[in-house]
Amino acid sequence: MATMTQERTERETTRQAQPGDAPQTQGETPTPMSITIVENGPYVVNGSVPLLEEVITPVGGHREYRVRRTFPATQTYALCRCGRTKTPPFCDGSHVTAGFDGTETASREPFEERADVYPGPGAYLLDDNRCAFARFCHREDGDVWTLTELSGDERLKEEAIKASSDCPAGRLVHYDTADGTPYEPELDPAISLLEDPEKGVSGPLYVRGGIPLISSDGSTYELRNRYALCRCGASRNKPFCDAMHVSIWFSDGLD
């Protein structure tokens, strides 16, 4: 049975989930963008972060993001984390009745300490293995690891960097072999609900533009330009996606 505190939290997050909140009034100090994880509950998003739905779309031998819809701008909203909401993508409190266990199990080590290093003549690759199975790491001329090995060729180096930069999980980052400069795309802050019709499933939340992620214990995760959050509820590396949405055939219920 839920405690009174839990019930109050559910009422608050359910209210926040509805996409009708008033936008920021002109002249008010903007609320900083952030995503806060509620213990065994939703992601509460603050700061009028744009919310989109994007489709992973095969184009030749690679994939691209295609925007399907945008949601009305709101100051604060709560996104479902358990995968059971009846009001997708927003939280409706279903995590309580489902007994959702949202325990955060992901490593807190910095990316560069977690990642494996793949050398290349033009660019080397860091790969932390947090795979969301979005498959942007495959290009016409080969996968990102092969292209890294061939990065002495300028065109193939550019292809390698494109493959790593499109990864929604932030798993892959290239660095210049000569001076160590990271190749990281400039991305406007936004959250995308990824849809993957090629696999017949709904994918993770693609968070981009350096939005801070706050744990349910109040600490802040390492700030990353790109990361993918689980929204099917089945990840074994919460809060991050580990591609379990494919194994469980997750569908978010959006038309």
C-alpha positions as CSV (number, residue, x, y, z in Angstrom):
1,M,0.0,0.0,0.0
2,A,1.3,3.5,-0.9
3,T,2.2,5.8,2.0
4,M,0.6,9.3,2.2
5,T,3.9,10.8,1.0
6,Q,3.8,8.5,-2.0
7,E,0.2,9.3,-2.8
8,R,1.0,13.0,-2.6
9,T,3.9,12.5,-4.9
10,E,1.7,10.6,-7.4
11,R,-0.9,13.4,-7.4
12,E,1.8,16.0,-8.0
13,T,3.5,14.1,-10.8
14,T,0.2,13.1,-12.4
15,R,-0.7,16.7,-12.5
16,Q,2.6,17.7,-13.9
17,A,2.3,15.0,-16.6
18,Q,-0.6,16.8,-18.3
19,P,0.5,18.8,-21.3
20,G,-1.6,21.9,-20.5
21,D,0.6,23.8,-18.0
22,A,1.0,27.4,-18.7
23,P,4.1,28.4,-20.5
24,Q,6.8,30.7,-19.0
25,T,5.4,34.3,-18.5
26,Q,7.5,36.9,-20.2
27,G,9.7,38.7,-17.7
28,E,9.9,35.8,-15.3
29,T,13.3,34.2,-14.6
30,P,13.5,31.0,-16.7
31,T,13.7,27.8,-14.7
32,P,17.0,25.9,-15.5
33,M,16.5,22.8,-17.6
34,S,16.8,19.6,-15.7
35,I,15.5,16.0,-15.5
36,T,14.8,14.7,-12.0
37,I,14.2,11.0,-11.4
38,V,11.5,10.2,-8.9
39,E,12.2,7.1,-6.8
40,N,10.3,4.2,-8.4
41,G,8.5,6.9,-10.4
42,P,8.7,9.1,-13.5
43,Y,11.2,11.6,-14.9
44,V,10.1,15.1,-13.9
45,V,11.3,17.6,-16.6
46,N,11.8,21.2,-15.7
47,G,12.7,24.3,-17.7
48,S,10.4,24.1,-20.8
49,V,12.5,21.4,-22.5
50,P,11.2,20.8,-26.0
51,L,9.5,17.3,-26.4
52,L,9.4,15.6,-29.7
53,E,8.7,12.2,-31.2
54,E,11.3,11.1,-33.8
55,V,11.4,8.0,-36.0
56,I,14.6,6.0,-36.6
57,T,14.5,5.9,-40.4
58,P,16.7,3.7,-42.7
59,V,18.1,5.7,-45.6
60,G,20.4,3.7,-47.9
61,G,23.0,2.1,-45.7
62,H,22.6,4.4,-42.7
63,R,19.8,5.8,-40.5
64,E,18.4,9.3,-39.9
65,Y,16.1,10.9,-37.4
66,R,12.8,12.1,-38.8
67,V,10.5,14.2,-36.6
68,R,6.9,12.8,-36.5
69,R,5.4,15.3,-34.0
70,T,6.1,18.0,-31.4
71,F,4.3,18.3,-28.1
72,P,3.0,21.6,-26.7
73,A,5.6,23.5,-24.7
74,T,5.2,23.3,-21.0
75,Q,7.3,24.5,-18.1
76,T,7.2,21.1,-16.2
77,Y,6.0,17.7,-17.2
78,A,6.5,14.1,-16.0
79,L,7.5,11.4,-18.4
80,C,6.6,7.7,-17.8
81,R,9.5,5.6,-16.7
82,C,7.8,2.2,-16.0
83,G,6.3,1.7,-19.5
84,R,2.7,1.2,-18.3
85,T,1.1,4.6,-18.5
86,K,-2.2,4.9,-20.3
87,T,-1.5,8.6,-21.1
88,P,1.8,8.2,-23.1
89,P,4.3,9.7,-22.9
90,F,3.2,11.2,-19.6
91,C,3.1,9.6,-16.2
92,D,-0.4,8.6,-14.9
93,G,0.7,7.0,-11.7
94,S,0.7,3.5,-13.1
95,H,4.1,2.8,-11.5
96,V,2.4,2.6,-8.1
97,T,-0.2,0.0,-8.9
98,A,2.4,-1.9,-10.9
99,G,4.9,-1.9,-8.1
100,F,7.6,-0.6,-10.4
101,D,11.2,-1.0,-9.2
102,G,13.1,1.9,-10.7
103,T,16.3,1.4,-8.7
104,E,19.2,3.1,-10.4
105,T,21.9,0.6,-11.1
106,A,24.1,2.4,-13.7
107,S,27.7,3.2,-12.9
108,R,28.5,6.7,-11.8
109,E,32.1,6.6,-13.1
110,P,32.9,9.3,-15.7
111,F,32.5,8.4,-19.3
112,E,36.2,8.5,-20.1
113,E,37.0,6.1,-17.2
114,R,34.3,3.6,-18.2
115,A,35.0,3.6,-21.9
116,D,37.1,1.3,-24.0
117,V,39.5,3.0,-26.4
118,Y,39.7,2.1,-30.2
119,P,42.8,3.7,-31.9
120,G,42.7,5.1,-35.4
121,P,45.2,7.1,-37.5
122,G,42.9,10.1,-37.9
123,A,40.6,9.8,-34.9
124,Y,40.3,7.4,-32.0
125,L,37.1,6.2,-30.5
126,L,35.8,5.9,-26.9
127,D,33.0,3.4,-26.4
128,D,31.4,2.9,-23.0
129,N,29.1,0.1,-24.3
130,R,25.8,1.7,-23.2
131,C,23.9,0.5,-26.2
132,A,20.4,1.6,-27.0
133,F,20.4,-0.5,-30.3
134,A,19.6,2.6,-32.4
135,R,22.1,1.4,-35.1
136,F,23.4,4.8,-36.1
137,C,26.9,3.3,-35.7
138,H,26.4,1.6,-39.1
139,R,27.1,3.5,-42.3
140,E,27.4,2.7,-46.0
141,D,31.2,2.2,-45.7
142,G,31.2,0.1,-42.6
143,D,30.5,0.3,-38.9
144,V,32.0,2.9,-36.6
145,W,34.8,0.6,-35.3
146,T,35.9,-0.3,-38.8
147,L,35.7,3.3,-39.9
148,T,37.8,4.4,-37.0
149,E,40.6,2.0,-38.1
150,L,40.3,3.6,-41.6
151,S,40.2,7.2,-40.3
152,G,43.5,8.1,-42.1
153,D,41.2,8.6,-45.1
154,E,39.5,12.0,-44.5
155,R,36.2,10.9,-46.0
156,L,36.1,7.8,-43.9
157,K,37.1,9.8,-40.8
158,E,34.1,12.1,-41.4
159,E,31.9,9.0,-41.8
160,A,33.2,7.6,-38.5
161,I,32.5,10.8,-36.7
162,K,29.0,11.0,-38.2
163,A,28.4,7.5,-36.9
164,S,29.5,8.3,-33.4
165,S,27.8,11.7,-33.2
166,D,24.4,10.3,-34.2
167,C,24.4,7.7,-31.4
168,P,21.5,8.8,-29.0
169,A,23.0,7.0,-26.0
170,G,26.3,9.0,-26.1
171,R,28.0,5.7,-26.1
172,L,30.4,6.7,-28.8
173,V,32.7,9.7,-29.0
174,H,35.6,10.4,-31.3
175,Y,38.7,12.4,-30.5
176,D,41.3,13.8,-32.9
177,T,44.4,11.5,-32.8
178,A,46.8,14.5,-33.2
179,D,45.6,16.8,-30.5
180,G,42.8,14.9,-28.5
181,T,40.0,17.3,-29.4
182,P,36.6,15.6,-29.0
183,Y,34.3,15.6,-31.9
184,E,30.9,16.2,-30.3
185,P,28.0,17.8,-32.2
186,E,26.3,21.0,-31.0
187,L,22.8,20.0,-30.1
188,D,19.9,22.2,-28.9
189,P,18.4,20.9,-25.7
190,A,15.4,18.6,-26.3
191,I,14.0,15.2,-25.5
192,S,12.8,12.8,-28.2
193,L,10.6,9.8,-27.9
194,L,12.3,7.5,-30.3
195,E,10.2,5.1,-32.4
196,D,11.8,2.2,-34.3
197,P,9.4,0.8,-36.9
198,E,12.2,-1.2,-38.5
199,K,12.2,-3.3,-35.3
200,G,8.5,-2.8,-34.6
201,V,9.2,-1.2,-31.2
202,S,9.3,2.1,-29.3
203,G,12.7,3.1,-28.2
204,P,14.2,5.2,-25.4
205,L,14.1,8.9,-24.5
206,Y,16.9,10.6,-26.5
207,V,18.1,13.5,-24.3
208,R,20.4,16.0,-26.0
209,G,22.0,19.4,-25.5
210,G,23.5,18.8,-22.1
211,I,20.5,18.6,-19.9
212,P,21.4,17.8,-16.2
213,L,20.1,14.5,-14.9
214,I,19.4,14.4,-11.2
215,S,19.2,11.1,-9.4
216,S,16.4,10.2,-7.0
217,D,19.0,10.5,-4.2
218,G,19.6,14.1,-5.1
219,S,23.0,13.7,-6.7
220,T,23.7,14.7,-10.3
221,Y,24.9,12.4,-12.9
222,E,27.9,13.3,-15.1
223,L,26.8,16.0,-17.5
224,R,26.6,14.6,-21.0
225,N,25.7,16.1,-24.4
226,R,23.7,13.0,-25.3
227,Y,22.2,10.1,-23.4
228,A,19.3,7.7,-23.7
229,L,16.9,7.0,-20.8
230,C,14.9,3.9,-20.4
231,R,11.1,4.3,-20.7
232,C,10.0,0.7,-21.1
233,G,10.9,-0.1,-17.4
234,A,12.9,-3.2,-18.2
235,S,16.5,-1.8,-18.4
236,R,19.0,-3.6,-16.3
237,N,21.1,-0.4,-16.3
238,K,18.6,2.2,-15.0
239,P,18.1,5.0,-15.6
240,F,19.8,4.4,-19.0
241,C,18.5,2.4,-21.9
242,D,20.2,-1.0,-22.4
243,A,18.0,-2.0,-25.5
244,M,15.6,-4.2,-23.5
245,H,12.8,-2.4,-25.3
246,V,13.6,-4.6,-28.3
247,S,13.6,-7.9,-26.3
248,I,10.2,-7.1,-24.7
249,W,8.6,-5.7,-27.8
250,F,7.8,-2.4,-26.0
251,S,5.2,-0.2,-27.6
252,D,4.4,3.2,-26.0
253,G,0.8,3.2,-27.3
254,L,1.1,6.5,-29.2
255,D,-0.7,6.6,-32.5
